């Protein structure tokens, strides 16, 4: 039987049990810390390949997940994944190969690993999974106007109003990493029909330092604060919201993707702007 997430207006009697995968990666670790610091609301666990924090994690962070709340598991380990999700209410699935280090790694981490996580959540009765996709699944739109003008910083050629890219528009990946994330989105849609609420996040460019890497990258930037806000919004979304794809993007001046649906469905309102951090 599936455990129920709290309905709107209903007081939660006990903290939600949440597993954050990729807890040693940049987004996963930021999410873990944010949720951990709210013990009245969340009982947080972590999963990753090792206890070594990624080079992308801010240097001020240290690994401090208690042994009893950490699972050192490879995503290809079906039984290990199944044990890790047992008893969880929500799984925040950030674990993946973010660098696209060849097909074998993508196959193991992003294809087989994603399937193992969704299947384990369904079998264990987890109510909701919040998996990471990537903004790169829509990179192809940057080959046409007005998005191309934004990328090339030809702002005078950008009309005052234009069609934002929405989650309802077809994916246009341009590399195998992004293609593997389209698979994650497809799994989310499939498993949402089987009772597992699946709310996908397409993160923009989240950096170790809380600023865009360079001025030309501000259009695709997402702050750490905004991405963890969106993750928490998805965790606490209405129990009857079974599927959604939401862009993890800050309120950048030249934002080109739609965040209105995330505001309407899960209450996400980005607070930061890339241009203000340059």
Beta strands, then each sheet from edge to edge (+ up, - down):
strand 1: 16-21
strand 2: 42-48
strand 3: 70-72
strand 4: 90-93
strand 5: 128-131
strand 6: 197-203
strand 7: 243-248
sheet 1: 3+ 2+ 1+ 4+ 5+ 6+ 7+
end
